[in-house]
Amino acid sequence: MKNLSFDWNDLKFFLATARHGGLTGAAAALHTSPSTVSRHVTALEERMQATLFLRQQSGYQLTDDGDALFRHVEQVEESMMAAERSGHASVQREITGQVRLATSETLAFHLIVPNLHLFRAQYPKLSVEMNISLARANLSKREADLALRISDPAIRDGGGDYIASRAGTLDFAAYCRAGSTAAKLARKGPDAWQQLDYVSWDEAWADLPMAKWLKATFSEKPPALACNSIQAQHVAIRAGLGIGVLPCFVGDRDASLERFGASQPIFSRDLWLVYHRDLKASQRMIALRDFIQGLVKSHLN
């Protein structure tokens, strides 16, 4: 085997083929076709003037030359990855200042704030200011650098000066206190539900999907509690004041509650990460955006 200069692109395909024992597995890992993998492996063998694999029906097996190259390239790969990790960590440590996030109380209290220490560990010099409100922060006026929203920004914001990406899906279900009269009547069907109390949103927020579902379910019966805080509604449901609608990632984790009626979510809404186009290159905004995207993926989806 001649010691020639390496093309890292070919070596990437070589490593994948060795690790997966053939072209098909390597192609799947690299999101390409087996013929592309084969072409790169063959090019590497021709450049090195050596046979790196024994092609067998059971798969690809490394030759002695292939095994020697594999061990060497693995060391090079690990060194490159270590350098990349070190460089990324340095960039994280260097991001300083403040980034402002606008979101709802549910997402703030149950998703972001409980995990914010992880963000702080990654970016110790970057602080977060949170605008927690039902009202929509005006990104054009820099009331926030980034917003995590339930409503579709293409509809509500017009899409002109904003960049929006779908972060995930938020499922909602109806809940009542576990073991309560409501829990027992839930199994008897909608006709029996009219006897029950419920908690909902006040008139200012009557267009919310949660409020509409409750009004349709309980006809014109007024709620036992109407307010503009889903946290207050959560406490009221837990106390047995009535039935209410909560995000599933909140209600399902509360052992004092159980789903009311249908076991499946009653509706779902997309979550959106939205920021002003002028901030698309902001390291502070990107750091928080990527962190929240990871939280949504791991906790909600």
VEXDREN-120169 format. One record per residue (C-alpha): chain; x, y, z; residue in three letters. Coordinates in pm, 1 decimal, decimal comma. Example, Ala and Ser with C-alpha at 12.3 -4.5 7.8 and 13.67 -1.06 7.14 Angstrom:
NODE   lumza          u          v          w   nuba
NODE       A     1230,0     -450,0      780,0    ALA
NODE       A     1367,0     -106,0      714,0    SER
end
This chain:
NODE   lumza          u          v          w   nuba
NODE       A        0,0        0,0        0,0    MET
NODE       A      151,4      327,1     -108,5    LYS
NODE       A      148,1      622,0      131,4    ASN
NODE       A      -29,9      884,6      -77,1    LEU
NODE       A     -221,3     1194,9       18,8    SER
NODE       A     -574,6     1128,2      135,6    PHE
NODE       A     -900,3     1276,0       14,6    ASP
NODE       A    -1109,7     1303,7      331,3    TRP
NODE       A    -1429,7     1276,9      128,2    ASN
NODE       A    -1325,5      929,8        8,4    ASP
NODE       A    -1213,4      833,9      358,6    LEU
NODE       A    -1556,8      920,8      495,1    LYS
NODE       A    -1713,1      662,9      264,2    PHE
NODE       A    -1440,1      412,5      347,3    PHE
NODE       A    -1505,5      446,0      721,2    LEU
NODE       A    -1879,8      405,4      678,5    ALA
NODE       A    -1835,9       94,6      463,6    THR
NODE       A    -1600,0      -61,8      716,6    ALA
NODE       A    -1828,3       16,9     1009,7    ARG
NODE       A    -2146,5     -105,0      844,1    HIS
NODE       A    -1995,9     -402,8      664,3    GLY
NODE       A    -2116,4     -309,7      319,0    GLY
NODE       A    -2241,8      -50,8       76,5    LEU
NODE       A    -2608,4      -55,0      173,9    THR
NODE       A    -2551,1       21,7      540,6    GLY
NODE       A    -2292,4      286,0      458,0    ALA
NODE       A    -2526,7      450,5      208,3    ALA
NODE       A    -2807,9      464,1      464,3    ALA
NODE       A    -2578,1      618,7      725,9    ALA
NODE       A    -2453,5      882,8      482,8    LEU
NODE       A    -2793,6      946,1      319,6    HIS
NODE       A    -2670,7      859,8      -27,0    THR
NODE       A    -2681,6      568,0     -272,3    SER
NODE       A    -2476,3      243,5     -262,2    PRO
NODE       A    -2334,3      328,2     -605,1    SER
NODE       A    -2197,7      658,1     -471,6    THR
NODE       A    -2034,2      478,9     -179,4    VAL
NODE       A    -1883,2      221,0     -415,2    SER
NODE       A    -1745,5      491,9     -642,9    ARG
NODE       A    -1563,9      666,0     -356,7    HIS
NODE       A    -1425,8      341,4     -212,7    VAL
NODE       A    -1298,0      234,7     -554,4    THR
NODE       A    -1139,3      576,7     -610,4    ALA
NODE       A     -958,2      545,8     -277,9    LEU
NODE       A     -830,0      198,2     -363,3    GLU
NODE       A     -704,0      319,2     -699,7    GLU
NODE       A     -531,7      618,4     -543,4    ARG
NODE       A     -362,8      399,7     -282,3    MET
NODE       A     -301,3      113,5     -524,2    GLN
NODE       A     -432,4     -133,4     -269,5    ALA
NODE       A     -734,3     -356,4     -214,1    THR
NODE       A     -901,7     -237,5      103,2    LEU
NODE       A    -1201,8     -473,4      110,7    PHE
NODE       A    -1280,7     -831,9       24,2    LEU
NODE       A    -1613,5     -818,4     -158,6    ARG
NODE       A    -1817,2    -1114,6      -37,5    GLN
NODE       A    -2184,2    -1208,7      -54,8    GLN
NODE       A    -2206,3    -1163,6      320,6    SER
NODE       A    -2065,8     -811,3      298,0    GLY
NODE       A    -1741,8     -615,4      279,7    TYR
NODE       A    -1450,6     -740,1      491,1    GLN
NODE       A    -1135,2     -535,6      550,8    LEU
NODE       A     -808,7     -666,7      411,0    THR
NODE       A     -484,7     -623,3      605,9    ASP
NODE       A     -420,8     -299,0      417,0    ASP
NODE       A     -778,4     -191,2      482,0    GLY
NODE       A     -754,0     -269,5      852,0    ASP
NODE       A     -431,4      -70,7      886,5    ALA
NODE       A     -588,4      225,8      708,5    LEU
NODE       A     -905,7      196,9      916,7    PHE
NODE       A     -716,8      218,2     1246,8    ARG
NODE       A     -513,6      514,6     1122,6    HIS
NODE       A     -812,7      705,0      985,4    VAL
NODE       A    -1013,7      647,3     1304,2    GLU
NODE       A     -738,3      821,2     1499,7    GLN
NODE       A     -737,9     1110,2     1253,1    VAL
NODE       A    -1117,5     1133,5     1273,4    GLU
NODE       A    -1112,0     1142,9     1653,2    GLU
NODE       A     -849,0     1417,8     1648,4    SER
NODE       A    -1058,4     1622,1     1406,4    MET
NODE       A    -1371,6     1575,0     1616,9    MET
NODE       A    -1185,3     1672,6     1933,4    ALA
NODE       A    -1060,2     1988,5     1764,6    ALA
NODE       A    -1411,8     2067,5     1644,7    GLU
NODE       A    -1555,6     2015,0     1993,4    ARG
NODE       A    -1288,1     2235,8     2143,3    SER
NODE       A    -1349,9     2507,8     1888,2    GLY
NODE       A    -1725,5     2490,5     1940,7    HIS
NODE       A    -1682,7     2511,1     2317,7    ALA
NODE       A    -1460,7     2816,7     2276,0    SER
NODE       A    -1724,7     2985,9     2061,8    VAL
NODE       A    -1990,0     2904,5     2323,1    GLN
NODE       A    -1780,8     3055,9     2600,8    ARG
NODE       A    -1720,8     3370,2     2395,2    GLU
NODE       A    -2087,7     3451,5     2325,0    ILE
NODE       A    -2175,4     3726,3     2571,7    THR
NODE       A    -2453,9     3971,3     2640,0    GLY
NODE       A    -2828,6     3924,5     2662,8    GLN
NODE       A    -3088,3     3755,1     2443,8    VAL
NODE       A    -3459,7     3827,7     2482,7    ARG
NODE       A    -3726,7     3561,0     2443,2    LEU
NODE       A    -4103,5     3608,4     2420,5    ALA
NODE       A    -4332,3     3313,7     2491,0    THR
NODE       A    -4640,9     3198,6     2679,2    SER
NODE       A    -4651,9     3112,0     3048,4    GLU
NODE       A    -4704,5     2739,7     2986,3    THR
NODE       A    -4400,5     2709,0     2763,0    LEU
NODE       A    -4197,6     2928,5     2996,8    ALA
NODE       A    -4292,0     2754,6     3323,3    PHE
NODE       A    -4302,8     2394,4     3206,6    HIS
NODE       A    -4046,5     2376,3     2925,5    LEU
NODE       A    -3793,9     2658,3     2909,8    ILE
NODE       A    -3727,9     2776,3     3266,5    VAL
NODE       A    -3687,3     2422,6     3413,9    PRO
NODE       A    -3414,7     2357,6     3154,9    ASN
NODE       A    -3253,6     2700,3     3139,7    LEU
NODE       A    -2964,9     2587,7     3360,9    HIS
NODE       A    -2853,7     2365,1     3071,7    LEU
NODE       A    -2839,2     2666,5     2841,8    PHE
NODE       A    -2644,5     2859,0     3105,2    ARG
NODE       A    -2394,3     2574,9     3132,0    ALA
NODE       A    -2335,1     2594,6     2756,9    GLN
NODE       A    -2325,4     2974,1     2742,0    TYR
NODE       A    -2211,6     3100,5     3084,0    PRO
NODE       A    -2169,7     3460,4     2964,4    LYS
NODE       A    -2506,4     3485,0     2792,0    LEU
NODE       A    -2810,3     3591,6     2996,7    SER
NODE       A    -3175,3     3547,1     2902,1    VAL
NODE       A    -3453,5     3801,7     2944,6    GLU
NODE       A    -3803,4     3655,6     2912,3    MET
NODE       A    -4121,6     3834,3     2810,1    ASN
NODE       A    -4391,5     3597,4     2941,5    ILE
NODE       A    -4729,8     3710,0     2817,5    SER
NODE       A    -5037,1     3618,9     2616,8    LEU
NODE       A    -4979,0     3937,0     2417,1    ALA
NODE       A    -4759,5     3904,4     2112,3    ARG
NODE       A    -4423,5     4077,9     2138,1    ALA
NODE       A    -4352,6     4316,1     1851,7    ASN
NODE       A    -4031,6     4185,9     1697,9    LEU
NODE       A    -3999,7     4487,5     1468,6    SER
NODE       A    -3980,3     4711,4     1775,2    LYS
NODE       A    -3727,0     4473,0     1931,5    ARG
NODE       A    -3955,0     4377,7     2219,2    GLU
NODE       A    -3787,6     4038,0     2183,3    ALA
NODE       A    -3509,8     3883,5     1976,7    ASP
NODE       A    -3686,7     3549,0     1946,7    LEU
NODE       A    -4043,0     3430,1     2001,7    ALA
NODE       A    -4175,3     3080,3     2064,1    LEU
NODE       A    -4536,6     3093,5     1950,2    ARG
NODE       A    -4829,5     2860,7     1896,6    ILE
NODE       A    -5002,9     3057,4     1620,3    SER
NODE       A    -4883,1     3044,8     1260,6    ASP
NODE       A    -4672,2     3358,2     1197,2    PRO
NODE       A    -4751,3     3348,7      826,0    ALA
NODE       A    -5112,3     3421,1      915,2    ILE
NODE       A    -5068,0     3654,6     1211,1    ARG
NODE       A    -4754,3     3845,3     1110,3    ASP
NODE       A    -4773,6     3849,7      732,8    GLY
NODE       A    -4428,8     3694,9      703,0    GLY
NODE       A    -4264,0     4011,1      568,0    GLY
NODE       A    -3982,8     4095,0      806,8    ASP
NODE       A    -3978,4     3766,4      995,4    TYR
NODE       A    -3813,9     3430,4      961,8    ILE
NODE       A    -4017,6     3148,4     1111,4    ALA
NODE       A    -3946,5     2780,0     1148,8    SER
NODE       A    -4181,6     2512,7     1275,2    ARG
NODE       A    -4036,4     2380,6     1601,1    ALA
NODE       A    -4281,7     2099,6     1672,1    GLY
NODE       A    -4637,2     2017,3     1772,8    THR
NODE       A    -4823,3     2087,9     2095,1    LEU
NODE       A    -5106,4     1844,6     2174,9    ASP
NODE       A    -5398,9     1940,9     2400,1    PHE
NODE       A    -5644,1     1728,0     2598,1    ALA
NODE       A    -5918,6     1779,1     2855,5    ALA
NODE       A    -5829,8     1696,1     3217,2    TYR
NODE       A    -6002,6     1654,8     3551,1    CYS
NODE       A    -5885,9     1565,5     3899,4    ARG
NODE       A    -5807,1     1195,0     3921,7    ALA
NODE       A    -6076,1      994,1     4100,4    GLY
NODE       A    -6320,6     1285,0     4105,3    SER
NODE       A    -6689,6     1279,7     4016,0    THR
NODE       A    -6592,7     1426,2     3679,4    ALA
NODE       A    -6359,1     1133,1     3615,1    ALA
NODE       A    -6643,1      888,0     3682,8    LYS
NODE       A    -6900,5     1075,1     3474,8    LEU
NODE       A    -6655,7     1107,1     3185,9    ALA
NODE       A    -6714,2      740,1     3105,6    ARG
NODE       A    -7091,0      795,9     3072,0    LYS
NODE       A    -7061,3     1017,3     2767,3    GLY
NODE       A    -7141,4     1376,8     2668,2    PRO
NODE       A    -7499,7     1375,7     2800,1    ASP
NODE       A    -7371,4     1333,0     3155,5    ALA
NODE       A    -7104,9     1600,2     3117,3    TRP
NODE       A    -7357,3     1883,5     3142,2    GLN
NODE       A    -7373,9     1818,9     3517,3    GLN
NODE       A    -7006,5     1908,7     3554,7    LEU
NODE       A    -6825,8     2235,3     3610,0    ASP
NODE       A    -6539,9     2352,7     3394,0    TYR
NODE       A    -6271,1     2620,6     3391,1    VAL
NODE       A    -6193,7     2824,8     3083,6    SER
NODE       A    -6066,6     3152,5     2941,1    TRP
NODE       A    -6226,8     3491,3     2990,6    ASP
NODE       A    -6409,9     3671,6     2709,4    GLU
NODE       A    -6097,1     3846,3     2584,1    ALA
NODE       A    -5957,7     3505,2     2488,6    TRP
NODE       A    -6279,8     3334,6     2379,8    ALA
NODE       A    -6137,0     3267,3     2031,9    ASP
NODE       A    -5866,4     3035,4     2163,6    LEU
NODE       A    -5917,5     2673,0     2051,0    PRO
NODE       A    -5928,3     2558,0     2415,7    MET
NODE       A    -6208,7     2801,7     2498,9    ALA
NODE       A    -6403,8     2709,7     2185,6    LYS
NODE       A    -6384,8     2336,4     2263,4    TRP
NODE       A    -6505,5     2388,9     2619,8    LEU
NODE       A    -6793,1     2611,4     2508,5    LYS
NODE       A    -6900,7     2357,9     2244,9    ALA
NODE       A    -6876,2     2072,3     2494,5    THR
NODE       A    -7066,4     2241,1     2776,0    PHE
NODE       A    -7312,8     2434,5     2557,2    SER
NODE       A    -7399,5     2772,5     2706,5    GLU
NODE       A    -7323,7     2677,6     3066,3    LYS
NODE       A    -7092,7     2942,5     3219,1    PRO
NODE       A    -6756,2     2823,9     3353,8    PRO
NODE       A    -6693,1     2792,6     3726,2    ALA
NODE       A    -6377,7     2996,3     3662,4    LEU
NODE       A    -6287,1     3217,0     3368,0    ALA
NODE       A    -5942,0     3376,1     3363,4    CYS
NODE       A    -5653,9     3469,7     3136,8    ASN
NODE       A    -5398,5     3236,0     3297,3    SER
NODE       A    -5353,6     2872,6     3203,5    ILE
NODE       A    -5145,0     2828,1     3518,5    GLN
NODE       A    -5445,3     2932,3     3728,8    ALA
NODE       A    -5664,3     2696,1     3528,3    GLN
NODE       A    -5419,3     2413,2     3593,5    HIS
NODE       A    -5434,9     2476,2     3969,8    VAL
NODE       A    -5814,7     2494,2     3955,3    ALA
NODE       A    -5840,8     2161,2     3771,1    ILE
NODE       A    -5604,8     2000,8     4021,3    ARG
NODE       A    -5817,4     2134,9     4308,6    ALA
NODE       A    -6128,9     1976,7     4158,5    GLY
NODE       A    -6300,1     2299,8     4054,1    LEU
NODE       A    -6383,1     2158,3     3713,5    GLY
NODE       A    -6267,7     2022,4     3380,3    ILE
NODE       A    -6020,3     2217,2     3170,7    GLY
NODE       A    -5795,7     2192,2     2867,6    VAL
NODE       A    -5418,1     2172,6     2910,4    LEU
NODE       A    -5119,6     2091,2     2690,5    PRO
NODE       A    -5060,2     1716,7     2714,8    CYS
NODE       A    -4698,7     1758,3     2821,4    PHE
NODE       A    -4831,0     1945,0     3127,1    VAL
NODE       A    -5142,8     1746,5     3212,8    GLY
NODE       A    -4996,9     1400,3     3152,1    ASP
NODE       A    -4709,0     1468,3     3391,2    ARG
NODE       A    -4938,0     1575,0     3676,0    ASP
NODE       A    -5019,1     1261,0     3875,8    ALA
NODE       A    -5318,5     1433,5     4037,5    SER
NODE       A    -5493,3     1463,7     3698,8    LEU
NODE       A    -5635,4     1224,6     3443,6    GLU
NODE       A    -5758,5     1276,4     3092,0    ARG
NODE       A    -6127,7     1349,3     3065,4    PHE
NODE       A    -6331,7     1168,0     2802,7    GLY
NODE       A    -6130,3     1073,6     2493,6    ALA
NODE       A    -5789,0      923,1     2554,3    SER
NODE       A    -5648,4     1091,8     2243,4    GLN
NODE       A    -5561,0     1463,1     2221,9    PRO
NODE       A    -5861,2     1674,4     2127,3    ILE
NODE       A    -5653,6     1897,0     1898,5    PHE
NODE       A    -5295,0     1993,4     1815,2    SER
NODE       A    -5119,7     2317,9     1730,3    ARG
NODE       A    -4786,0     2386,8     1566,2    ASP
NODE       A    -4512,8     2562,4     1761,1    LEU
NODE       A    -4312,0     2826,8     1577,6    TRP
NODE       A    -3978,0     2990,9     1643,3    LEU
NODE       A    -3990,1     3342,8     1499,6    VAL
NODE       A    -3727,3     3615,7     1476,9    TYR
NODE       A    -3668,9     3933,2     1282,3    HIS
NODE       A    -3481,0     3896,6      956,2    ARG
NODE       A    -3219,2     4147,3     1074,1    ASP
NODE       A    -3111,9     3903,4     1348,5    LEU
NODE       A    -3058,3     3597,0     1130,2    LYS
NODE       A    -2679,9     3611,2     1185,9    ALA
NODE       A    -2696,0     3695,7     1558,1    SER
NODE       A    -2497,1     3438,8     1755,4    GLN
NODE       A    -2698,8     3511,3     2068,3    ARG
NODE       A    -3029,8     3452,4     1894,1    MET
NODE       A    -2902,6     3142,3     1712,7    ILE
NODE       A    -2774,3     2992,7     2038,2    ALA
NODE       A    -3112,7     3028,7     2209,4    LEU
NODE       A    -3308,8     2925,9     1900,2    ARG
NODE       A    -3114,6     2601,3     1861,5    ASP
NODE       A    -3140,2     2528,0     2233,9    PHE
NODE       A    -3518,7     2570,5     2234,5    ILE
NODE       A    -3551,5     2363,3     1918,4    GLN
NODE       A    -3370,6     2082,3     2098,8    GLY
NODE       A    -3597,4     2115,8     2403,0    LEU
NODE       A    -3910,3     2092,2     2190,8    VAL
NODE       A    -3778,1     1787,4     2010,1    LYS
NODE       A    -3681,9     1603,1     2329,4    SER
NODE       A    -3975,3     1703,2     2552,9    HIS
NODE       A    -4275,3     1752,7     2325,4    LEU
NODE       A    -4220,8     1541,0     2013,9    ASN
end
